[in-house]
Amino acid sequence: MRRKDREMSKEFALSVMEKCEWTTVSFVTPDGAPYSVPVSAALDGNALYFHTAKEGRKIDCLRHSEVVHVVCVGDVERATDKFTTGFECAMAEGICREITEDEEKIRALRLIAEKYTPTLADKFDEAVKKSLDRTGVFKIELSDITGKAKVLKK
């Protein structure tokens, strides 16, 4: 990281990953081009889970290369008196693989649901029963986890 004054700890980065609204995952396409997409993800230790369709561009990319890069942006503070923005973010590299075992898929989907739709907890089992077979669940084993924060001076 170029700006060492903004570098934060791995623990800070994991806390940003845990609370962020969305995660952007960057893939490498089969022709070598970058491809990034935001996903709803939930953290579990040093692993990040997300769900998606079982077909599409993300899946094509993962068949080509399991290596991904992740960016999460946490709290953002817009300045009103200067041209800048305060923010916190977390970045990591990782290996992304599809989860095929039903028990882990359900656990991952529950983590995602608890993060994004906690008021629908009573409907989770019914929804999973209807859609588990057609839902792709992926796990990113995170490595090289770094955090960054830019705090606005008042």
Secondary structure, 3 states (H helix, E strand, C coil): CCCHHHEECHHHHHHHHHHCCCEEEEEECCCCCEEEEEECEEEECCEEEEEECCCCHHHHHHHHCCEEEEEEEEEEEECCCCCCEEEEEEEEEEEEEEECCHHHHHHHHHHHHHHHCHHHHHHHHHHHHHHHHHCEEEEEEEEEEEEEEECCCC
